Amino acid sequence: MNRRTRDRLIPGRSKTTGHRLAWNRSRSRNVTEEPTNPFGAPLPSLELRRLEPLVGKWHTTGRTQASVLGPAVPVTSTEEFYWLEGGYYLVQTYETVFDDEPAQKGINYWFYDADAEKFRIIFFSNNGPFTEEGNRYEGEVVDGTLRFTGPARFQYDLDTSGGIRINDDGSVLIRWWLRDDEGQFQPWMDNLFRSSR
């Protein structure tokens, strides 16, 4: 495919500059150029910078609370976060073990939906097939935290710059809740992850 054909197939792409054109909302309807990547797509949202402290390898050992899933049990997890080339997606791989159950292994893709002004996570794991309601989380900033809601709820504390907070000892705290039989979120576990880089 030559460049002229490719440029016609990418909506909003300028044939001469490779930049996406955006209309200024003023009455004059001036045309302004919005920065783009080499493919003509808008650059990744600056909101993704909140996630940067997670990049690396992490490990936790803890315990759940008694919940709708049963009595409290020990939990261990090893997780790694890295940016997919281009910077639009934070990729998370994990291996988590609850008590003497088989290891849960999976991969999560974190991204920011600028139209909805929300973070989103879609995940795939070895503990069941994909379902729309069971494999997605939606996140937003709430009272100094980054809170995600989906099949469960979890949240990170934010620092004064708005990024995920790294504690003085280099750890990261994640708090989890599960829905009870009435559909209300109840505390489930706090995970203190430590870097294993």
Phi, psi and omega in degrees: 000131179275169185299320182298316179295315181298318181297327178289335183275346181257105183303139174079003183269132177287132180289338184263328186248341185077007179260146175284135180266137179233139179280131172291138185281003178286167182297333183287347179054042177295148177266129176237155179262130178262133180301141181227168174275179182299344180264001179089004179273153176303152178293159178303147180298141176295340177301332180297339179299336178301332185272348187308321180300341181283342185300126181135192179251140185223154179218144175219150170228127183201207183209138174281169170263159173302139185205189177298343178276348180129196182290166177299141180220157174289150178222138172231147180209140172239130185223149176226136178241137175205156179276132169291140183310135183108333175083010180273339185227131169266124182259134179234126171250149182211155170222113185236135180236124174257117178054235182253022178283162175298152180296135172268123181238140181194181179222134180242143173243116179260137177206172181244127178264099185295326180296319180271349185056046180219151170280152177223147173230134170238134184226156180227137183212173180275000183259024173152164180287163179290136169224148181302315183279340184261353186230026179224146172232151176236134185234151177206161178280126181221116174049051176076016178230161169253108188250131178245135179233134179195232176299333174225187173231139173216158180209153174247145170284148177254149176273183184294339178272354179097357177274165177301132187283128170260123180292165181304329180272007178088003181270166176231131180261132175235126178255137182238147174228149172240154175282138175275187182297338178266002179088007180268142179285132178235145180305139182238310178196155170245126178251125174257103182272137177243143181296138175235033183296000000 
